[in-house]
């Protein structure tokens, strides 16, 4: 079926959108990227292979992989390459995962040290098969990384751990600098886009992280172009601020394969700019909203700005007290 045979109007109807295969729409000029070909890109790839590591950059088919790996930036994906959930937007494979690799925390730490990273993002597949959802493994990766690279700041992008008792506390006790958990989309789209999760459970996770450690930066992101409306996006912003989330990321959803949820809308750079202005007005310390924004895109640079913004806000509060 040709791209023109399925219109945007068709895609908004579930009975047409949920066909076994939805054609991948042609990307507009503002989100096309060049194929990676720099020597540093291949060096980074080879380093991941040599340490038997997975990255979300590859597994999720991130469009920014060429740029990031050419700068020796990579987002480590721990606990294997197989997820226990099947979100309609995600390109990571689903199934029964293997046992955890006990050497992985050390291998991640070695890779961070070899790359000389100032900031590292560590994410994972969902591991609902584990009693703690993988929380202790996250904590061990943080601890080993701090041992080898004490000056490196650490950002974790975690699943919801199915709300398992003590899981969040375990991760926060390991003292990551940033705790990130993505809402992914607006609540009305959860049944189709993120059926294995619950919107308000994710909000509560973010709020509790800040309650457990007031110094940790909290962060969350959503994709747009899945069929949401502007009012719903603004409500997500309000919900995140009510949970005291510091940093919001917003990017264009891109359909990985014909079997995934289709792109309903391509959001223009001007629309992203309007969303960013609105989010900043709602009080986020930091907002990244562009078509190519992803959770860990420019994470090192953004963390430096995030920390500076907090210092400035605290100073203003003291000056007006």
LUMFITI-620891 format. One line per 10 residues: their letters; for each residue x negated, y, z of N, C-alpha, C. Coordinates in steps of 0.1 Angstrom, whole numbers, plus 5000, padded with zeros to 4 digits. Layout:
BEGIN
a = X Y Z X Y Z X Y Z; ...;
END
This chain:
BEGIN
xxxxxxxxxx = 4992 4988 5000 5000 5000 5000 4991 5012 5000; 4994 5021 4991 4986 5033 4990 4989 5043 5002; 4979 5052 5005 4981 5061 5016 4994 5070 5013; 4996 5073 5001 5008 5082 4998 5021 5075 5000; 5021 5061 5001 5033 5054 5002 5039 5055 5017; 5031 5059 5026 5035 5060 5040 5034 5074 5044; 5044 5082 5045 5044 5096 5048 5043 5098 5063; 5039 5111 5067 5039 5115 5081 5053 5113 5087; 5063 5115 5080 5077 5113 5085 5079 5098 5088; 5074 5090 5079 5075 5075 5081 5068 5071 5094;
xxxxxxxxxx = 5056 5077 5096 5047 5073 5107 5054 5076 5121; 5062 5086 5121 5069 5090 5133 5080 5080 5137; 5083 5071 5128 5094 5061 5132 5087 5048 5135; 5089 5043 5148 5082 5031 5153 5083 5019 5143; 5095 5017 5137 5097 5005 5129 5089 5005 5117; 5084 5017 5112 5075 5018 5101 5061 5019 5105; 5059 5026 5117 5045 5028 5121 5039 5015 5126; 5047 5006 5131 5042 4994 5137 5042 4982 5128; 5041 4985 5115 5038 4974 5105 5025 4968 5108; 5023 4955 5104 5010 4948 5107 4998 4956 5103;
xxxxxxxxxx = 4999 4963 5091 4987 4971 5087 4992 4985 5083; 4986 4995 5089 4989 5009 5085 4977 5015 5078; 4979 5020 5066 4967 5025 5058 4960 5036 5066; 4947 5036 5064 4939 5047 5071 4939 5059 5062; 4944 5070 5068 4946 5082 5060 4932 5089 5058; 4931 5096 5046 4919 5102 5043 4916 5114 5053; 4904 5115 5057 4900 5125 5067 4899 5139 5061; 4903 5149 5067 4901 5163 5062 4887 5167 5063; 4883 5177 5055 4868 5181 5055 4862 5184 5068; 4870 5189 5078 4864 5193 5090 4860 5182 5100;
xxxxxxxxxx = 4863 5170 5097 4859 5159 5105 4851 5148 5098; 4846 5151 5087 4837 5142 5080 4823 5143 5085; 4816 5132 5086 4802 5132 5091 4793 5124 5082; 4780 5128 5083 4771 5120 5074 4767 5107 5080; 4764 5098 5072 4759 5085 5077 4745 5086 5083; 4743 5079 5095 4730 5081 5102 4719 5075 5094; 4707 5082 5094 4696 5077 5086 4682 5082 5092; 4682 5089 5104 4670 5094 5109 4662 5083 5116; 4648 5084 5116 4640 5074 5123 4644 5073 5137; 4647 5084 5144 4650 5083 5158 4663 5075 5161;
xxxxxxxxxx = 4672 5076 5151 4685 5068 5152 4681 5054 5153; 4673 5049 5144 4669 5035 5144 4661 5031 5156; 4653 5040 5161 4645 5037 5173 4655 5035 5185; 4665 5043 5186 4675 5042 5197 4682 5029 5195; 4686 5025 5183 4694 5013 5181 4685 5001 5185; 4672 5001 5181 4663 4990 5184 4661 4989 5199; 4661 5000 5206 4659 5000 5221 4671 4993 5227; 4683 4996 5222 4695 4990 5228 4695 4974 5226; 4690 4971 5214 4690 4956 5210 4679 4949 5219; 4668 4955 5221 4657 4949 5228 4660 4947 5243;
xxxxxxxxxx = 4669 4955 5248 4674 4954 5262 4687 4947 5264; 4692 4941 5253 4704 4934 5253 4716 4942 5258; 4717 4955 5253 4727 4964 5258 4737 4967 5248; 4750 4970 5252 4760 4974 5244 4763 4989 5246; 4767 4995 5235 4770 5010 5236 4785 5012 5231; 4792 5021 5237 4805 5024 5232 4804 5032 5219; 4792 5037 5216 4790 5044 5203 4792 5035 5192; 4787 5022 5193 4789 5012 5182 4802 5005 5184; 4805 5001 5196 4817 4992 5198 4830 4999 5194; 4830 5012 5197 4842 5020 5194 4841 5028 5181;
xxxxxxxxxx = 4831 5026 5174 4829 5032 5160 4830 5047 5162; 4822 5053 5171 4823 5067 5173 4817 5075 5161; 4823 5085 5156 4819 5092 5144 4806 5100 5147; 4802 5102 5160 4791 5111 5163 4778 5103 5165; 4778 5090 5162 4767 5081 5166 4754 5086 5159; 4755 5090 5147 4743 5095 5140 4737 5107 5146; 4745 5116 5150 4739 5128 5157 4734 5125 5170; 4741 5117 5178 4737 5115 5192 4725 5106 5193; 4725 5095 5185 4713 5086 5186 4701 5092 5180; 4703 5101 5171 4691 5109 5165 4685 5118 5176;
xxxxxxxxxx = 4692 5121 5186 4687 5129 5197 4684 5120 5210; 4684 5107 5208 4682 5097 5218 4693 5098 5229; 4705 5101 5225 4716 5100 5235 4725 5088 5231; 4728 5080 5241 4736 5069 5239 4745 5066 5252; 4757 5062 5250 4766 5059 5261 4766 5044 5263; 4760 5040 5274 4759 5025 5277 4773 5020 5281; 4776 5008 5275 4788 5001 5278 4785 4988 5285; 4788 4988 5298 4784 4977 5306 4795 4966 5307; 4791 4955 5313 4800 4943 5315 4805 4936 5302; 4797 4937 5292 4800 4930 5280 4806 4938 5269;
xxxxxxxxxx = 4810 4931 5258 4816 4938 5247 4830 4934 5244; 4836 4927 5254 4850 4921 5252 4859 4926 5264; 4870 4932 5260 4879 4939 5269 4891 4930 5272; 4896 4931 5284 4908 4923 5288 4921 4929 5284; 4920 4941 5279 4932 4948 5274 4932 4950 5259; 4943 4954 5254 4944 4956 5239 4951 4970 5236; 4944 4981 5238 4950 4994 5236 4951 4996 5220; 4961 5002 5216 4964 5004 5202 4954 5013 5194; 4946 5021 5202 4937 5030 5196 4923 5025 5196; 4920 5015 5203 4906 5012 5206 4900 5001 5197;
xxxxxxxxxx = 4888 5002 5193 4881 4993 5184 4873 4982 5191; 4872 4983 5204 4865 4973 5212 4873 4960 5211; 4867 4948 5209 4874 4936 5208 4880 4931 5221; 4891 4924 5220 4899 4919 5231 4898 4904 5233; 4897 4899 5245 4897 4885 5247 4893 4882 5261; 4888 4870 5263 4883 4866 5276 4868 4868 5277; 4863 4878 5286 4849 4881 5286 4840 4871 5292; 4828 4872 5289 4818 4863 5295 4815 4867 5310; 4808 4859 5317 4804 4863 5331 4795 4875 5330; 4794 4883 5341 4786 4895 5341 4771 4891 5340;
xxxxxxxxxx = 4763 4899 5334 4749 4897 5332 4742 4903 5345; 4736 4895 5353 4730 4901 5365 4718 4909 5362; 4712 4908 5350 4701 4917 5347 4705 4930 5340; 4718 4932 5338 4722 4944 5331 4719 4957 5338; 4721 4958 5351 4718 4970 5358 4704 4974 5357; 4695 4965 5357 4680 4968 5355 4677 4971 5341; 4684 4965 5332 4681 4968 5317 4686 4982 5314; 4698 4985 5319 4703 4999 5317 4693 5009 5323; 4689 5007 5335 4679 5016 5341 4666 5017 5333; 4661 5006 5328 4649 5007 5320 4651 5015 5307;
xxxxxxxxxx = 4663 5013 5301 4665 5020 5288 4667 5035 5291; 4673 5039 5302 4674 5053 5305 4660 5059 5308; 4652 5051 5315 4638 5056 5318 4630 5057 5305; 4631 5048 5296 4624 5048 5283 4628 5059 5274; 4641 5062 5274 4646 5073 5266 4643 5087 5272; 4640 5087 5285 4637 5099 5292 4649 5108 5293; 4661 5102 5295 4673 5110 5295 4675 5119 5308; 4679 5131 5305 4683 5140 5317 4696 5137 5322; 4705 5131 5314 4719 5128 5318 4723 5115 5310; 4730 5106 5317 4734 5094 5311 4749 5091 5314;
xxxxxxxxxx = 4756 5087 5304 4770 5083 5306 4771 5068 5305; 4777 5062 5316 4779 5047 5317 4793 5044 5317; 4798 5037 5307 4812 5033 5306 4813 5018 5306; 4825 5012 5304 4826 4998 5304 4839 4994 5297; 4840 4981 5294 4853 4975 5290 4861 4974 5303; 4874 4971 5301 4882 4967 5312 4879 4953 5316; 4877 4951 5329 4875 4937 5334 4885 4933 5344; 4897 4932 5340 4908 4928 5349 4907 4914 5354; 4898 4906 5348 4895 4893 5353 4887 4892 5366; 4880 4903 5369 4872 4904 5381 4879 4908 5393;
xxxxxxxxxx = 4876 4903 5405 4883 4907 5417 4882 4922 5420; 4871 4928 5417 4870 4942 5419 4871 4951 5407; 4874 4944 5396 4875 4952 5383 4861 4956 5378; 4851 4951 5384 4837 4955 5380 4831 4967 5387; 4838 4971 5398 4833 4983 5406 4819 4981 5412; 4816 4969 5417 4803 4967 5423 4792 4967 5412; 4796 4962 5400 4786 4963 5389 4783 4977 5385; 4793 4985 5385 4791 5000 5382 4782 5005 5393; 4784 5003 5405 4776 5008 5416 4762 5004 5415; 4760 4991 5411 4746 4986 5410 4739 4993 5399;
xxxxxxxxxx = 4745 4995 5388 4739 5002 5377 4735 5016 5381; 4744 5023 5388 4740 5036 5393 4728 5036 5402; 4728 5026 5412 4716 5025 5421 4703 5022 5414; 4703 5013 5405 4691 5009 5397 4686 5021 5389; 4695 5028 5383 4691 5039 5374 4685 5050 5383; 4691 5053 5395 4685 5063 5403 4671 5059 5408; 4669 5046 5410 4655 5042 5414 4645 5045 5404; 4648 5042 5391 4638 5044 5381 4638 5059 5375; 4649 5066 5376 4650 5079 5371 4657 5088 5381; 4651 5092 5391 4657 5099 5402 4662 5113 5398;
xxxxxxxxxx = 4656 5119 5387 4660 5132 5383 4672 5132 5373; 4675 5120 5368 4686 5119 5358 4700 5120 5365; 4708 5128 5359 4722 5129 5364 4730 5118 5358; 4740 5112 5365 4747 5101 5361 4762 5103 5360; 4768 5100 5349 4782 5102 5347 4788 5088 5344; 4798 5084 5351 4805 5072 5349 4819 5074 5343; 4822 5066 5333 4835 5067 5326 4841 5053 5329; 4850 5052 5339 4855 5040 5344 4869 5036 5339; 4872 5023 5340 4886 5019 5338 4894 5023 5351; 4907 5019 5352 4914 5022 5364 4913 5011 5374;
xxxxxxxxxx = 4905 5000 5372 4903 4989 5381 4916 4983 5385; 4927 4985 5378 4940 4980 5382 4944 4984 5396; 4938 4995 5401 4941 4999 5414 4937 4990 5425; 4927 4981 5423 4923 4971 5432 4917 4978 5445; 4920 4972 5456 4916 4978 5469 4900 4979 5470; 4896 4991 5473 4882 4994 5475 4874 4996 5463; 4879 4994 5451 4871 4995 5439 4866 5010 5437; 4875 5019 5437 4871 5033 5435 4862 5037 5446; 4864 5034 5458 4856 5037 5469 4842 5032 5467; 4840 5020 5461 4827 5014 5459 4819 5023 5449;
xxxxxxxxxx = 4826 5027 5438 4819 5035 5428 4815 5049 5433; 4825 5055 5440 4822 5069 5445 4811 5068 5456; 4810 5058 5464 4800 5056 5474 4786 5056 5468; 4785 5051 5455 4772 5051 5448 4767 5065 5444; 4776 5075 5445 4773 5089 5443 4770 5092 5428; 4778 5089 5419 4777 5094 5405 4778 5109 5406; 4772 5116 5396 4774 5131 5396 4787 5135 5389; 4792 5127 5380 4805 5129 5373 4813 5116 5374; 4825 5117 5378 4835 5106 5377 4845 5109 5366; 4845 5101 5356 4853 5103 5344 4863 5091 5342;
xxxxxxxxxx = 4875 5095 5340 4885 5084 5337 4895 5091 5327; 4896 5085 5316 4904 5092 5305 4919 5088 5306; 4927 5098 5305 4942 5096 5304 4945 5091 5289; 4937 5095 5280 4938 5090 5266 4949 5097 5258; 4961 5098 5263 4972 5103 5256 4983 5108 5265; 4994 5114 5260 5005 5119 5268 5013 5107 5273; 5020 5109 5285 5027 5098 5291 5038 5091 5282; 5044 5099 5274 5055 5093 5265 5050 5083 5255; 5037 5084 5252 5031 5074 5242 5024 5062 5248; 5024 5062 5262 5017 5050 5268 5023 5037 5264;
xxxxxxxxxx = 5036 5035 5263 5041 5021 5260 5035 5016 5247; 5033 5025 5237 5028 5020 5224 5012 5021 5223; 5007 5032 5229 4992 5034 5227 4984 5028 5238; 4988 5028 5250 4980 5023 5262 4989 5015 5271; 4994 5004 5266 5004 4996 5273 4999 4990 5286; 4986 4987 5287 4981 4981 5298 4978 4990 5310; 4981 5003 5309 4978 5012 5319 4990 5020 5323; 4989 5028 5334 5000 5036 5338 4995 5050 5340; 5002 5060 5334 4998 5074 5334 4996 5079 5348; 5005 5078 5357 5004 5083 5370 4994 5076 5379;
xxxxxxxxxx = 4992 5063 5376 4981 5056 5383 4968 5062 5380; 4966 5065 5367 4953 5072 5363 4951 5085 5369; 4962 5093 5370 4961 5106 5377 4958 5105 5391; 4964 5095 5398 4961 5093 5412 4946 5088 5414; 4941 5081 5405 4927 5077 5406 4918 5089 5405; 4921 5098 5396 4912 5110 5395 4914 5119 5408; 4926 5120 5413 4928 5128 5425 4921 5122 5437; 4921 5109 5438 4915 5102 5449 4900 5103 5449; 4894 5103 5436 4880 5104 5435 4875 5117 5441; 4882 5128 5439 4878 5141 5444 4880 5141 5459;
xxxxxxxxxx = 4891 5134 5464 4893 5134 5478 4882 5126 5486; 4877 5116 5479 4866 5108 5485 4853 5115 5486; 4851 5124 5475 4838 5131 5475 4841 5145 5468; 4842 5155 5476 4846 5168 5470 4835 5174 5461; 4822 5168 5462 4812 5173 5454 4811 5167 5440; 4817 5155 5438 4817 5149 5425 4825 5157 5415; 4820 5159 5403 4827 5165 5393 4837 5154 5387; 4849 5158 5385 4859 5149 5379 4862 5153 5365; 4865 5144 5356 4866 5146 5342 4876 5137 5336; 4883 5142 5326 4892 5133 5319 4894 5138 5305;
xxxxxxxxxx = 4899 5129 5296 4900 5133 5282 4913 5127 5276; 4917 5133 5265 4928 5128 5257 4925 5129 5243; 4932 5121 5235 4931 5122 5220 4944 5129 5215; 4943 5136 5205 4955 5142 5199 4956 5137 5184; 4968 5138 5179 4970 5133 5166 4977 5119 5166; 4981 5115 5178 4988 5102 5179 5003 5103 5178; 5008 5116 5177 5022 5118 5176 5028 5126 5188; 5019 5131 5196 5023 5139 5208 5027 5153 5203; 5035 5160 5211 5038 5174 5208 5030 5183 5217; 5030 5196 5214 5022 5206 5221 5026 5207 5236;
xxxxxxxxxx = 5040 5207 5238 5045 5208 5252 5039 5197 5261; 5039 5184 5255 5034 5173 5263 5019 5174 5266; 5012 5180 5256 4997 5182 5259 4995 5192 5270; 5003 5203 5270 5002 5213 5281 5006 5207 5294; 5016 5198 5294 5020 5191 5307 5008 5183 5312; 5001 5176 5303 4990 5168 5307 4979 5177 5314; 4977 5188 5308 4967 5198 5314 4971 5202 5328; 4984 5205 5330 4989 5209 5343 4988 5197 5353; 4991 5185 5348 4989 5173 5357 4975 5171 5361; 4966 5173 5352 4951 5171 5355 4947 5182 5365;
xxxxxxxxxx = 4951 5194 5363 4947 5205 5373 4953 5202 5387; 4965 5197 5387 4971 5193 5400 4963 5183 5407; 4956 5174 5399 4948 5164 5405 4933 5169 5407; 4931 5182 5405 4919 5189 5408 4908 5184 5399; 4911 5181 5386 4901 5177 5376 4894 5189 5371; 4880 5188 5370 4872 5199 5367 4870 5201 5351; 4870 5190 5344 4865 5190 5330 4875 5183 5321; 4880 5189 5311 4889 5183 5301 4882 5182 5288; 4883 5170 5282 4879 5168 5268 4891 5165 5259; 4891 5170 5247 4901 5167 5237 4895 5165 5224;
xxxxxxxxxx = 4899 5155 5217 4893 5152 5204 4904 5146 5195; 4901 5146 5182 4910 5140 5172 4910 5125 5172; 4921 5119 5173 4922 5104 5172 4919 5100 5158; 4910 5090 5156 4907 5085 5143 4910 5070 5143; 4918 5065 5133 4922 5051 5133 4911 5042 5129; 4907 5033 5137 4895 5025 5134 4897 5015 5123; 4909 5008 5123 4912 4998 5112 4926 4999 5109; 4931 4993 5098 4945 4993 5095 4954 4987 5105; 4948 4978 5114 4956 4972 5124 4959 4981 5137; 4952 4992 5137 4953 5001 5149 4964 5011 5146;
xxxxxxxxxx = 4968 5018 5157 4978 5029 5156 4974 5039 5146; 4983 5043 5137 4979 5053 5127 4977 5067 5132; 4969 5075 5125 4969 5089 5127 4982 5095 5123; 4989 5102 5132 5001 5109 5128 4998 5123 5123; 4989 5130 5130 4986 5143 5126 4971 5145 5126; 4965 5153 5117 4952 5158 5118 4953 5172 5124; 4947 5174 5136 4948 5187 5143 4937 5196 5137; 4941 5208 5134 4931 5217 5128 4922 5223 5138; 4910 5228 5134 4901 5234 5144 4908 5246 5151; 4917 5253 5144 4924 5265 5150 4933 5260 5161;
xxxxxxxxxx = 4940 5248 5159 4948 5243 5169 4940 5238 5181; 4929 5232 5179 4920 5229 5190 4916 5241 5198; 4912 5251 5191 4908 5264 5198 4919 5269 5207; 4932 5268 5202 4943 5273 5210 4945 5264 5222; 4943 5251 5221 4944 5242 5232 4933 5245 5242; 4921 5248 5237 4910 5251 5246 4913 5264 5254; 4918 5274 5247 4921 5287 5254 4931 5284 5265; 4942 5276 5262 4952 5274 5271 4946 5266 5283; 4938 5256 5281 4932 5248 5292 4923 5257 5301; 4915 5265 5295 4907 5274 5303 4915 5283 5312;
xxxxxxxxxx = 4927 5288 5306 4936 5296 5314 4942 5289 5325; 4943 5276 5325 4949 5268 5336 4939 5265 5347; 4926 5269 5345 4916 5268 5356 4906 5257 5355; 4905 5250 5344 4894 5240 5343 4881 5247 5343; 4871 5240 5350 4858 5246 5350 4851 5245 5336; 4855 5235 5329 4849 5232 5316 4859 5226 5307; 4859 5230 5294 4868 5224 5284 4860 5222 5271; 4861 5210 5266 4855 5207 5252 4867 5202 5244; 4870 5210 5234 4882 5207 5225 4879 5210 5211; 4874 5200 5203 4872 5201 5189 4876 5188 5183;
xxxxxxxxxx = 4877 5188 5169 4881 5175 5163 4871 5163 5166; 4858 5166 5167 4849 5155 5169 4845 5153 5184; 4851 5161 5193 4848 5159 5207 4852 5144 5212; 4843 5138 5219 4845 5126 5225 4841 5127 5240; 4844 5117 5248 4841 5119 5263 4827 5122 5266; 4818 5115 5258 4804 5117 5261 4796 5125 5251; 4803 5132 5242 4797 5140 5232 4791 5152 5238; 4778 5154 5236 4770 5166 5242 4772 5166 5258; 4772 5154 5264 4775 5153 5278 4764 5159 5286; 4751 5158 5282 4740 5164 5290 4741 5179 5290;
xxxxxxxxxx = 4744 5185 5278 4745 5200 5277 4757 5205 5285; 4768 5197 5284 4781 5201 5290 4779 5200 5305; 4772 5190 5310 4770 5189 5325 4763 5201 5330; 4753 5205 5323 4745 5217 5328 4754 5229 5329; 4763 5231 5319 4772 5242 5319 4783 5240 5330; 4787 5228 5332 4797 5225 5342 4792 5229 5356; 4780 5225 5359 4774 5228 5372 4772 5243 5374; 4768 5250 5363 4766 5264 5364 4780 5271 5366; 4790 5266 5360 4803 5272 5361 4809 5271 5376; 4806 5259 5382 4810 5257 5396 4803 5267 5405;
xxxxxxxxxx = 4790 5269 5403 4782 5278 5411 4788 5292 5410; 4791 5296 5397 4796 5310 5395 4809 5312 5402; 4818 5301 5401 4831 5303 5407 4830 5304 5422; 4821 5296 5428 4820 5296 5442 4814 5310 5447; 4805 5315 5438 4799 5328 5442 4810 5339 5441; 4819 5338 5431 4830 5348 5430 4839 5347 5442; 4842 5335 5446 4851 5333 5458 4844 5339 5470; 4831 5337 5472 4824 5343 5484 4824 5358 5483; 4823 5364 5471 4822 5378 5469 4836 5385 5472; 4846 5377 5470 4860 5383 5472 4866 5380 5486;
x = 4858 5371 5493 4863 5367 5506 4863 5378 5516;
END
